[in-house]
């Protein structure tokens, strides 16, 4: 069974059971998730992540039964990438009950789908349940449901919180036991001389394929401790687990691991979502290494999806993670003795593999390729010189030496650590952090983040903010639909607008953008604000930096029928309030990002 069929079967199965299909959220978490009282994370790390506000009690606009296929990214297992089952980017098939059905339905449906729809061998399925501890009892209900479904007792394992408990996110909040499903890749008995102990400890024989989480408790500070200002210093004895009023079900099936089982593949890299790219890497390698080839494939697949979601390589936050993935892939390509420029070929292969299900990959294909090619050109020559410099270092790597590799050759500290580990050397990471902090303090630029991206709140700033809407749409008209905003900064004197585009704008293009904006200003178009559903906003083609996938109603500012944009900042009442618009400078703001400075009205 191929990936497209698995996705279709899964969605159809749960749709037939009353679930509404919701779209995959961006790898960049929507703002309503970060405001839901959870710990901030840079990426969407699980299928449930975009649904946190609704798991905490906010009604979901599509109801209490949901299903989707969510793209996710985790880098905590990056050192394991290259084995048979670990990825950075992955797809999670998930179904949810928001205070609706409970364990009987969730477990029965999981088993039904595995046995009757995917045709897995029931005798090769092993499961685990929560064993119980001083906080919460043994999950006898799940245990008995599995027995009722015909799973043998010796196929049911009991684990503690480490393996069979989810949450909470942070110190307090919803949490509960889970039941995991494993598939025996070899089959046969576990008795006698078989070295396998249990499914959780033998990853060569067993692969975890599904996890049903039952959020039935609220972890709270015990009442007599409520006066404490912070829970950070409390011990386990200071918390209690109280039954939740709204019990939720959150399930997750890893698509790649399930494909490994369905396609009887030796690893996820031999399944249809990887095989064409893996074959290409092998063909262009001069000295093939399975682990390095897998790292290249995994990291570049992740990079393709990150760039399609608006992340660009940089030295901070999400951009740094993306740069680290790309540069680690280039380093392992160097080990494979890939001499040619190769990122474009592999990126296009992944776009072809996934474009049918994720059309934004096709839409932003030029931006994806341009960003990767720019990073490749920037780092390939530096890599050779940096490796030569690294080889000259004797003994332990000092913080200063590690920082010099970062500053002079673009080596992320993780790359230096990896190189040092291969040569059994240590790196002074604390010293590196001190050098980095010193450098950042010397080069720090002040910037104030306020509502709508405005550094000031005045009538003139509101007019300039309105001008960014016209500019955004005009750039898309002139340069193409791949253009999207990546940032802005506005003062009383001028606007600064950053956008995704690889090439320097020509004088003719700049003049054409100015002409379009000034024409719209002359037309005296009134601005209107409308609250609408996400679906309605998508239908009218609304664009913008912050698209909140699962918010029930979104704020859209319209400039006639010319511009529709997600926004919350202050605006002028009509375009004629702006005065003449002039672009005063266009420059690079990083790899794949251009920056425009412009003025309006009396400030020209």
ABEGO torsion letter per residue (X at the ends): XBAAAAAAAAAAAAAAAGBBBBBBBBABBBAAAAAAGBBBBABBABAAAAAAAAAAGBBBAAEABBBBBBBBBBAAAAAABGBAABBABBBBBBBBBBGBBBAAAAAAAAAAAAAAAAGBBAAABBBBBBAEBAABBBBAAAAAAAAAAGBBAAABBBBBAAAABBOBBEABEBBEBBBBBBBBAAEEBABEABABABAAABAAABBBABBBBBBABBBBBBAAAAABABAAABBAAABBBBBBABBBBBBBBBAAAAAAAAAGBABAAABAAAAAAAAAAAAABABBBAAAAAAAAAAAAAAAAAAAAGBBBBABEAAAAAAAAAAAAAAAAAAAGBABBAAAAAAAAAAAAAAAABAAAAAAAAAAAAAAAAAAAAAAAAAAAAAAAAAABBEBBBAAAAAAAAAAAGBBAAAAAAAAAAAGBBBBAAAAAAAAAAAAAAABBBBBBBBGGBABBBAAAAAAAAAAAAAAAAAAAAAEAABBBAEBBBBAABBBBBBBBABBBBAAAAAAAAAAAAAAAAAGBBBBBBBBBAAAAAAAGBBEABBBAABABBBBBBBEAABBBBBABBBBABAAAAEBBBBABBBBAEBGBBBBBBBBEAAX
